[in-house]
């Protein structure tokens, strides 16, 4: 059974850096074709895709993040970490991580429950 | 970026009703549209992938159709447990983008 769980701070001040961890089980990020992505959903708005990392360390980012975001993986801990610099109140959202595996590339097959991050001074 | 225009944003229907939600892509995405169900406080769940393929374990009352720019998601007979927000997503090109969601309620 595949599960994912997001963890990180619930409250940040503007300009701080967000570090979110996705801890997963039931699969390995060493397996060919496997990827883990991050998606966020601001209150009352549509989900927004942020980033993806694959088994071979290929990384993809949403252009909307510009250079603010970095995604990394630790296969020994079964974790994927997303960092976002210079957080702003508009970054307030529930952040989700999700599993994807080829041939369903870019399909977010299993999601975590999400973690709410609030950015406020 | 490919825009996914989803409608309606909300609907109210009776148990047993047929419910239809549409998503229109701003450009041809072939069959690369997927549908998710999201209940408050829970993880979003993939129901339909590649426009019409039913994810394993998903009840057959859920279905999808379409290709190109126009996609439809249908619940053939609404059940109380189907109360949720449903949203579409395209995977034809990055960045991945989502529809605005449809909140389904029981009348």
Interface residues (C-beta under 8 A of the other chain):
Chain A: X4 X37 X45 X46 X47 X48 X49 X60 X62 X63 X64 X96 X98 X104 X105 X106 X107 X108 X109 X110 X111 X112 X113 X114
Chain B: X1 X32 X34 X36 X41 X42 X43 X44 X45 X46 X49 X50 X55 X87 X89 X91 X94 X95 X96 X97 X98 X99 X100 X101
